[in-house]
Amino acid sequence: EPEVTQTPSHQVTQMGQEVILRCVPISNHLYFYWYRQILGQKVEFLVSFYNNEISEKSEIFDDQFSVERPDGSNFTLKIRSTKLEDSAMYFCASSEFLGETQYFGPGTRLLVL
Amino acid sequence: SQQGEEDPQALSIQEGENATMNCSYKTSINNLQWYRQNSGRGLVHLILIRSNEREKHSGRLRVTLDTSKKSSSLLITASRAADTASYFCATHIGGTSYGKLTFGQGTILTVHP
């Protein structure tokens, strides 16, 4: 069964450093998403992406964040200058149709020191 | 106000018993989705119920939706120890929302063998 994959599974970085989180969505899906989950808290929407542009973003998704689909398979989330509060599990998701079932990857656990 | 609030926050039952988790939300929705998350892992999609549906079944899962009360319930019948996980409801409001899911805090289910 097709699945969303994410790399790396864990990332430790120093405050102020740039990180790139990578995702490979399910191949025939057209809609892509990033969510995050701070430890012990609810899953929060960051951004949705369709047709090579951002469709919607949350207040969390400020200028420090960017997303890109550099080729036909990868979908990346970049955090330009990480802060301590960016420590969280980051989930990528994809869906075939808008508003339908979203399939989540296993997540990248980011720790900012 | 929060969109998507589950109760109870934690539920502890014996194997073989049924588990019922509830979700309430504030605004009109297009659909509501239930996800499972094993400790520290990714989100697994369980079931999607649309706003014009009242009940859906999938294996041992039964989901109901009452749009007049803005609530949903997830019933797991004949629970197993492997059902131990956190369960989240997530709402999609449709309209101008480009697929954004809003998650609740989740219910932590523990099934004792």
Interface residues (C-beta under 8 A of the other chain):
Chain A: Y31 Y33 Y35 Q41 K42 V43 E44 F45 S48 Y50 S55 E56 S58 M89 F91 A93 S95 L98 G99 E100 T101 Q102 Y103 F104 G105 P106 G107 R109
Chain B: N30 N31 Q33 Y35 G40 R41 G42 L43 V44 H45 L48 F88 A90 H92 G94 S97 Y98 G99 K100 L101 T102 F103 G104 Q105 G106
